[in-house]
Amino acid sequence: MSRNDSNFESKLFNKKRRRFVQGMTVGSVAIGLGIIPESIMAAVQQNTPQTLKGTNFDLTIGEQAVNITGVNRPATTVNGSLPAPTLYFQEGDDVTLNVKNALSVDSSIHWHGLILPSAMDGVPHISEGFKGIKPGETFTYKFPVIQSGTYWYHSHSGFQEQTGVYGAIVIEPKKTDPFSYDKDYVVMLSDWSDEKPENVYGKLKKLSHYYNFRERTAGDLYDDIRKDGWAMTWSKRGMWNDMRMSDRDISDVTGYTYTFLMNGQNPATGWTGLFNPGEKIRLRFINSAAMTFFDVRIPGLKMTVVAADGQLVKPVSIDEFRIGVAETYDVIVEPEDNKAYTVFAQAIDRSGYARGTLTPDPQMKAMIPAMDAAPLLGHKDMGMDMSGGAHAGHDMSAMSKSPAVPEMKCGGNMDMSGGDKRSDGGMTFSEHAVDKAGKAGYGSAREIVHADTEYGPHVDMRSDAPAYRLDEAGIGLENNGRKVLTYADLRNYYPTPDKREPSREIDIHLTGNMSRYMWSMNGVKFADAEPIKLKFGERVRFNLVNDTMMNHPIHLHGMWSDLETGDPDFIPRKHTIIVPPGGKASYLVTADAKGGWAYHCHLMYHMMGMFRKVEVV
């Protein structure tokens, strides 16, 4: 039977649905088997992760069986909990965290988004003097808490993050936040597979589209011919075949193996948050998935975004937002009616969803909306310059005959059409960029140049006309009738702390060969790369160019990434920046933290190659 057979997909869905129901009846709250402490079971029965508060914490990383889908599977947990306990810090405190490794292999904890000394960052052989936590040993993390907001923590060893070592961090501010709310909930999104992550990775290395069951079929070909005619269909199919790519390769790992979770709950069970009509509710969304982007909305409720990656932003009213792996967004909602609302987080490839319920009564439920249509990749996602014809400005190494390094002016490609005027009468980022590119806050005006290392069998695509796509909702979200958050909407709540012009620029091309499942930066995998060296105190612009057809969440440890969205006075600060397919992004970094720092794509199965060490000296 073909993997593309619609009957197969139907049977697969029904099989997974039965497993969801089974999981619900046997207690699929992700802890399982009744071998956990009563305090943790109490937290599970309350439909919320365990919480720990104070300045001293004892955490144990161990292994136990869990039941997500009706089948017992091994997981890696913290204090027997999945997700790991939510940690509450207070800005200005000094915290001590004793992390014991009860596994038979090395482990670690990285405090994602926290500004702290390199030795406490928790990345083995990257953080200063840290080699990981050996089996049976305890490592004590000590650091001052110098920020507030929503963050998270996870293992930086092997695939332990995929198997359960991730938890939320909530840091209360010294001063009251400039907005009010009555209830406060963490909403942690993740992806779970009953397969061992080593097996998932092995399958991707053998067949990169192994988990994609939405590849084109003979029926699709017939539909295309009816719509576009033979000539156009043949041309389109020929282009994709020449590149050995598919316009339906949205996610490497899909709902075929993944069950999508909200606060550890599968879609059959769902997470529940209670409210009283008229209350303001703060929802702290964290994407702790290994590989999945989510599109989040609450049908019937507007959301006001008040923070991104833990940092306060000017409030933005929206209907929906895309949250990349490792990002966080805080929103305020105000349900007035005495009814339930579904918190709906559909995977970017529409192969599944996580969901929860906001309700005044645990017995009240809301309708679960249908998922949107699966998106398709297009010319923009290949970094094509559409101003000069269908294939202008695009270099496909599968078709390229010349080893010459292309040099193409990119200034004209910085003007993104379709942006709206800001409500304050100012210009959009795209309008600013045409005139002011190169100034701090507006992005780079550098030419796109591909290094010699990007040519060879390890790179199957190079984007020669990438555009700043900060005004775009993202693939699958355009023109859906809902107000979708974009990076161009983000403005720091406080004035930009470092308004210096960058002293230099560093270009990082995100590269790979999809069919061989090889990932790299500038065509060089981590094992063969030299560190990126920064001088302490300097202001540097990083330019990310996505030479692939996948979104990449890029995370710099230890320092803020000041995303250039066109307003130099209120530059938003992020710890993770999403670069769309065939697109680019620029951000400013103040090198104010000495030591060694990890810098990488946060998609787990990309990280081994798409990784660098940054040294600040």
VOTOR-808683 format. One record per residue (C-alpha): residue number from 1; x, y, z. Coordinates in steps of 0.2 Angstrom, whole numbers, always signed. Layout:
NUM|X|Y|Z;
...
END
This chain:
1|+0|+0|+0;
2|+7|+17|-5;
3|+12|+29|+9;
4|+2|+42|+0;
5|-14|+32|-1;
6|-28|+42|+7;
7|-35|+26|+15;
8|-19|+24|+24;
9|-20|+42|+31;
10|-37|+38|+37;
11|-32|+22|+45;
12|-17|+31|+53;
13|-28|+45|+60;
14|-41|+32|+67;
15|-27|+22|+75;
16|-19|+37|+83;
17|-37|+43|+89;
18|-40|+26|+97;
19|-23|+28|+106;
20|-27|+45|+112;
21|-43|+39|+120;
22|-34|+24|+128;
23|-21|+36|+135;
24|-35|+46|+142;
25|-43|+31|+151;
26|-27|+25|+158;
27|-21|+42|+164;
28|-11|+49|+149;
29|-6|+64|+159;
30|+12|+59|+154;
31|+18|+52|+171;
32|+11|+35|+171;
33|+13|+18|+180;
34|+10|+25|+197;
35|+28|+25|+202;
36|+29|+44|+205;
37|+28|+54|+222;
38|+11|+59|+229;
39|+16|+77|+227;
40|+18|+75|+209;
41|+3|+65|+206;
42|-7|+79|+215;
43|+0|+91|+202;
44|-5|+80|+188;
45|-23|+78|+195;
46|-24|+97|+195;
47|-20|+97|+176;
48|-5|+107|+179;
49|+14|+105|+180;
50|+22|+104|+197;
51|+28|+121|+203;
52|+44|+125|+213;
53|+47|+143|+221;
54|+61|+150|+231;
55|+80|+152|+229;
56|+86|+135|+232;
57|+80|+120|+221;
58|+84|+102|+220;
59|+81|+94|+203;
60|+84|+76|+198;
61|+85|+70|+180;
62|+79|+52|+179;
63|+71|+39|+168;
64|+54|+32|+170;
65|+39|+25|+159;
66|+26|+37|+154;
67|+9|+34|+144;
68|+5|+48|+131;
69|-4|+38|+118;
70|-10|+22|+127;
71|+7|+14|+126;
72|+20|+14|+140;
73|+36|+22|+134;
74|+53|+27|+142;
75|+55|+46|+145;
76|+68|+57|+153;
77|+60|+67|+167;
78|+64|+80|+180;
79|+58|+76|+198;
80|+47|+63|+189;
81|+38|+76|+180;
82|+34|+79|+161;
83|+35|+93|+158;
84|+48|+97|+171;
85|+43|+107|+186;
86|+39|+126|+183;
87|+52|+136|+192;
88|+48|+153|+200;
89|+62|+165|+202;
90|+62|+183|+209;
91|+72|+196|+199;
92|+86|+202|+210;
93|+88|+185|+219;
94|+103|+174|+219;
95|+97|+156|+215;
96|+105|+139|+218;
97|+100|+124|+208;
98|+107|+107|+213;
99|+105|+96|+198;
100|+107|+77|+201;
101|+110|+65|+186;
102|+101|+49|+190;
103|+103|+43|+172;
104|+116|+30|+165;
105|+123|+44|+153;
106|+129|+61|+155;
107|+116|+75|+156;
108|+115|+94|+158;
109|+103|+109|+160;
110|+103|+125|+150;
111|+93|+140|+156;
112|+86|+146|+140;
113|+86|+165|+138;
114|+94|+168|+155;
115|+108|+181|+155;
116|+121|+173|+167;
117|+140|+168|+168;
118|+146|+156|+154;
119|+151|+143|+167;
120|+132|+142|+173;
121|+125|+141|+155;
122|+125|+122|+155;
123|+131|+117|+137;
124|+144|+103|+139;
125|+161|+108|+132;
126|+155|+125|+126;
127|+151|+134|+143;
128|+167|+138|+152;
129|+174|+123|+162;
130|+157|+113|+160;
131|+159|+95|+154;
132|+141|+90|+158;
133|+135|+80|+173;
134|+141|+63|+175;
135|+130|+48|+180;
136|+127|+49|+199;
137|+134|+66|+201;
138|+126|+83|+206;
139|+131|+99|+198;
140|+126|+115|+207;
141|+121|+130|+197;
142|+123|+147|+205;
143|+119|+164|+197;
144|+110|+180|+200;
145|+93|+183|+192;
146|+95|+200|+183;
147|+79|+199|+172;
148|+61|+195|+173;
149|+48|+187|+161;
150|+44|+170|+154;
151|+59|+158|+150;
152|+62|+139|+150;
153|+75|+126|+153;
154|+80|+110|+145;
155|+94|+97|+143;
156|+108|+101|+131;
157|+114|+83|+131;
158|+110|+70|+117;
159|+91|+69|+113;
160|+85|+71|+131;
161|+75|+87|+127;
162|+65|+77|+115;
163|+61|+64|+128;
164|+55|+75|+142;
165|+69|+86|+150;
166|+60|+103|+148;
167|+52|+115|+160;
168|+46|+133|+162;
169|+54|+147|+171;
170|+44|+162|+177;
171|+53|+177|+184;
172|+43|+189|+194;
173|+49|+207|+191;
174|+55|+219|+205;
175|+43|+232|+199;
176|+25|+228|+194;
177|+22|+225|+176;
178|+14|+239|+166;
179|-2|+229|+163;
180|-14|+220|+175;
181|-21|+203|+175;
182|-31|+192|+187;
183|-24|+174|+183;
184|-8|+168|+176;
185|-5|+152|+167;
186|+10|+144|+158;
187|+5|+135|+142;
188|+20|+124|+137;
189|+19|+116|+119;
190|+29|+101|+114;
191|+30|+86|+103;
192|+31|+68|+109;
193|+35|+52|+99;
194|+34|+34|+105;
195|+49|+31|+94;
196|+67|+33|+101;
197|+74|+49|+95;
198|+89|+40|+89;
199|+78|+30|+77;
200|+69|+46|+71;
201|+85|+54|+67;
202|+91|+38|+58;
203|+76|+37|+47;
204|+78|+55|+42;
205|+96|+52|+37;
206|+91|+37|+26;
207|+75|+46|+19;
208|+73|+64|+23;
209|+54|+65|+19;
210|+51|+48|+28;
211|+38|+57|+39;
212|+29|+67|+26;
213|+13|+59|+20;
214|+7|+74|+10;
215|+19|+72|-5;
216|+11|+75|-22;
217|+1|+60|-30;
218|-6|+56|-47;
219|-22|+63|-42;
220|-14|+80|-38;
221|-5|+79|-55;
222|-22|+77|-63;
223|-29|+92|-53;
224|-14|+103|-58;
225|-16|+99|-76;
226|-35|+104|-75;
227|-31|+120|-67;
228|-14|+126|-75;
229|-13|+116|-91;
230|+0|+103|-97;
231|+14|+116|-100;
232|+13|+125|-84;
233|+11|+109|-74;
234|+26|+101|-83;
235|+37|+117|-80;
236|+32|+117|-61;
237|+35|+99|-58;
238|+51|+99|-68;
239|+58|+113|-57;
240|+55|+104|-41;
241|+61|+88|-48;
242|+77|+96|-54;
243|+80|+103|-37;
244|+76|+86|-29;
245|+64|+95|-17;
246|+45|+96|-14;
247|+34|+110|-11;
248|+26|+100|+3;
249|+41|+97|+14;
250|+36|+109|+28;
251|+41|+99|+43;
252|+54|+85|+45;
253|+45|+76|+58;
254|+26|+76|+58;
255|+10|+70|+66;
256|+14|+53|+59;
257|+25|+50|+74;
258|+22|+65|+85;
259|+8|+68|+97;
260|+7|+86|+101;
261|+6|+91|+119;
262|+0|+106|+129;
263|+7|+106|+147;
264|+10|+87|+145;
265|-8|+84|+140;
266|-12|+75|+123;
267|-26|+82|+112;
268|-39|+69|+119;
269|-36|+75|+136;
270|-32|+93|+134;
271|-26|+106|+147;
272|-39|+116|+156;
273|-37|+134|+163;
274|-51|+141|+174;
275|-57|+159|+174;
276|-71|+170|+180;
277|-80|+180|+166;
278|-73|+197|+165;
279|-56|+192|+172;
280|-40|+196|+163;
281|-29|+181|+160;
282|-10|+181|+156;
283|-5|+166|+146;
284|+14|+162|+145;
285|+16|+152|+129;
286|+32|+142|+127;
287|+37|+132|+113;
288|+48|+118|+120;
289|+45|+106|+105;
290|+60|+97|+97;
291|+55|+100|+79;
292|+38|+108|+78;
293|+32|+126|+75;
294|+14|+130|+81;
295|+1|+142|+75;
296|-9|+147|+90;
297|-26|+155|+91;
298|-41|+155|+103;
299|-57|+156|+93;
300|-68|+170|+100;
301|-55|+179|+109;
302|-43|+193|+104;
303|-25|+191|+111;
304|-14|+206|+117;
305|+4|+202|+115;
306|+14|+210|+129;
307|+30|+201|+129;
308|+41|+191|+117;
309|+55|+180|+123;
310|+53|+186|+141;
311|+55|+205|+136;
312|+41|+217|+137;
313|+34|+224|+120;
314|+22|+238|+116;
315|+5|+229|+117;
316|-1|+222|+100;
317|-19|+215|+98;
318|-20|+200|+87;
319|-30|+184|+83;
320|-16|+172|+80;
321|+3|+170|+81;
322|+16|+158|+75;
323|+28|+152|+89;
324|+44|+144|+83;
325|+54|+131|+92;
326|+61|+139|+108;
327|+52|+156|+107;
328|+40|+162|+121;
329|+25|+174|+119;
330|+15|+182|+134;
331|-3|+187|+129;
332|-17|+194|+139;
333|-35|+188|+135;
334|-52|+195|+142;
335|-66|+182|+141;
336|-82|+191|+145;
337|-95|+178|+142;
338|-99|+163|+153;
339|-93|+150|+141;
340|-78|+139|+136;
341|-64|+143|+123;
342|-52|+132|+115;
343|-34|+136|+115;
344|-29|+129|+98;
345|-11|+126|+93;
346|-10|+118|+76;
347|+7|+111|+69;
348|+14|+122|+55;
349|+12|+107|+42;
350|-6|+104|+49;
351|-2|+86|+53;
352|-9|+88|+71;
353|-12|+100|+85;
354|-11|+103|+104;
355|-26|+110|+113;
356|-33|+116|+129;
357|-48|+124|+136;
358|-51|+141|+145;
359|-67|+139|+155;
360|-77|+145|+170;
361|-83|+127|+173;
362|-72|+111|+171;
363|-88|+103|+164;
364|-89|+116|+150;
365|-80|+112|+134;
366|-78|+122|+117;
367|-78|+116|+100;
368|-61|+111|+92;
369|-59|+121|+76;
370|-54|+112|+60;
371|-36|+113|+55;
372|-31|+125|+41;
373|-26|+118|+24;
374|-8|+112|+23;
375|+3|+125|+16;
376|+13|+124|+0;
377|+31|+132|-3;
378|+33|+144|-17;
379|+46|+155|-26;
380|+48|+167|-11;
381|+53|+152|+0;
382|+67|+148|-12;
383|+74|+165|-11;
384|+69|+170|-29;
385|+69|+187|-35;
386|+52|+188|-42;
387|+55|+205|-50;
388|+65|+198|-65;
389|+55|+182|-70;
390|+50|+166|-62;
391|+68|+160|-59;
392|+78|+176|-58;
393|+91|+177|-44;
394|+90|+159|-39;
395|+105|+147|-38;
396|+101|+128|-38;
397|+116|+118|-35;
398|+108|+103|-43;
399|+107|+113|-59;
400|+122|+124|-57;
401|+137|+121|-69;
402|+148|+135|-63;
403|+158|+136|-47;
404|+159|+155|-48;
405|+153|+164|-32;
406|+138|+174|-37;
407|+137|+192|-32;
408|+120|+200|-32;
409|+114|+217|-25;
410|+100|+214|-12;
411|+96|+232|-8;
412|+81|+232|-20;
413|+74|+216|-12;
414|+73|+224|+5;
415|+57|+233|+0;
416|+43|+220|+5;
417|+26|+224|-3;
418|+10|+222|+7;
419|+15|+230|+23;
420|+2|+241|+32;
421|+5|+258|+39;
422|+8|+258|+58;
423|-6|+265|+68;
424|+5|+279|+74;
425|+7|+285|+57;
426|+25|+279|+55;
427|+32|+269|+41;
428|+33|+250|+40;
429|+50|+242|+41;
430|+50|+239|+23;
431|+48|+257|+19;
432|+62|+262|+31;
433|+73|+249|+24;
434|+74|+255|+6;
435|+81|+272|+12;
436|+90|+268|+28;
437|+97|+250|+27;
438|+113|+249|+35;
439|+109|+260|+50;
440|+106|+252|+67;
441|+89|+246|+68;
442|+85|+244|+50;
443|+95|+229|+44;
444|+110|+227|+33;
445|+113|+233|+15;
446|+127|+221|+11;
447|+128|+211|-5;
448|+123|+193|-4;
449|+139|+183|-7;
450|+141|+164|-5;
451|+157|+158|+1;
452|+167|+144|-8;
453|+162|+132|+6;
454|+144|+133|+1;
455|+148|+124|-15;
456|+148|+105|-15;
457|+136|+90|-12;
458|+133|+96|+6;
459|+123|+111|+0;
460|+108|+108|-12;
461|+102|+126|-13;
462|+108|+144|-12;
463|+96|+159|-11;
464|+103|+174|-20;
465|+89|+186|-18;
466|+83|+183|+0;
467|+71|+196|+7;
468|+68|+203|+24;
469|+51|+195|+27;
470|+47|+203|+44;
471|+30|+210|+38;
472|+24|+193|+33;
473|+13|+181|+43;
474|+22|+166|+37;
475|+18|+152|+25;
476|+1|+145|+28;
477|-5|+160|+37;
478|-6|+173|+23;
479|-24|+180|+20;
480|-33|+169|+31;
481|-44|+182|+38;
482|-36|+183|+55;
483|-24|+196|+62;
484|-8|+187|+63;
485|+7|+193|+73;
486|+23|+197|+63;
487|+40|+202|+69;
488|+37|+219|+61;
489|+24|+222|+75;
490|+36|+220|+89;
491|+43|+236|+97;
492|+52|+235|+114;
493|+42|+243|+128;
494|+58|+252|+134;
495|+70|+262|+124;
496|+84|+253|+115;
497|+98|+252|+128;
498|+113|+252|+116;
499|+110|+263|+101;
500|+128|+262|+94;
501|+130|+258|+76;
502|+138|+241|+73;
503|+157|+241|+71;
504|+156|+226|+60;
505|+144|+213|+52;
506|+145|+194|+52;
507|+136|+184|+38;
508|+129|+167|+43;
509|+121|+157|+29;
510|+110|+143|+35;
511|+114|+129|+23;
512|+110|+110|+20;
513|+106|+96|+9;
514|+89|+91|+12;
515|+89|+74|+3;
516|+105|+69|+12;
517|+99|+77|+28;
518|+115|+87|+31;
519|+114|+104|+40;
520|+127|+117|+42;
521|+132|+136|+43;
522|+140|+143|+28;
523|+141|+125|+21;
524|+152|+120|+36;
525|+146|+108|+49;
526|+150|+111|+67;
527|+163|+98|+69;
528|+174|+106|+55;
529|+171|+125|+60;
530|+181|+138|+69;
531|+173|+148|+83;
532|+165|+165|+80;
533|+176|+177|+90;
534|+169|+193|+97;
535|+178|+207|+106;
536|+171|+211|+123;
537|+160|+227|+123;
538|+159|+228|+104;
539|+142|+230|+95;
540|+140|+218|+80;
541|+127|+215|+67;
542|+123|+197|+63;
543|+115|+194|+46;
544|+106|+177|+44;
545|+103|+171|+26;
546|+92|+156|+25;
547|+98|+146|+10;
548|+86|+132|+13;
549|+67|+129|+12;
550|+63|+127|+30;
551|+61|+139|+45;
552|+76|+139|+56;
553|+75|+146|+74;
554|+92|+152|+78;
555|+97|+154|+97;
556|+112|+164|+103;
557|+116|+160|+121;
558|+122|+172|+134;
559|+118|+189|+125;
560|+102|+197|+118;
561|+99|+197|+100;
562|+91|+214|+96;
563|+80|+211|+80;
564|+81|+225|+68;
565|+63|+229|+63;
566|+64|+247|+57;
567|+62|+257|+73;
568|+80|+260|+80;
569|+72|+268|+96;
570|+63|+253|+102;
571|+72|+238|+95;
572|+64|+221|+102;
573|+76|+210|+111;
574|+75|+191|+108;
575|+85|+175|+112;
576|+78|+165|+97;
577|+75|+172|+80;
578|+65|+163|+66;
579|+72|+165|+48;
580|+59|+160|+35;
581|+63|+149|+20;
582|+73|+159|+7;
583|+73|+174|+19;
584|+85|+184|+29;
585|+86|+193|+46;
586|+98|+205|+54;
587|+100|+208|+73;
588|+113|+218|+84;
589|+122|+210|+98;
590|+132|+219|+112;
591|+146|+207|+116;
592|+144|+210|+135;
593|+147|+192|+142;
594|+164|+185|+142;
595|+167|+166|+139;
596|+161|+153|+127;
597|+143|+152|+121;
598|+133|+141|+110;
599|+125|+147|+94;
600|+114|+136|+84;
601|+98|+131|+76;
602|+85|+125|+89;
603|+78|+111|+78;
604|+85|+96|+87;
605|+89|+86|+72;
606|+98|+100|+63;
607|+108|+106|+78;
608|+123|+94|+76;
609|+128|+103|+60;
610|+120|+120|+61;
611|+130|+125|+77;
612|+144|+137|+81;
613|+154|+141|+97;
614|+155|+160|+100;
615|+170|+166|+110;
616|+169|+183|+118;
617|+187|+189|+124;
END
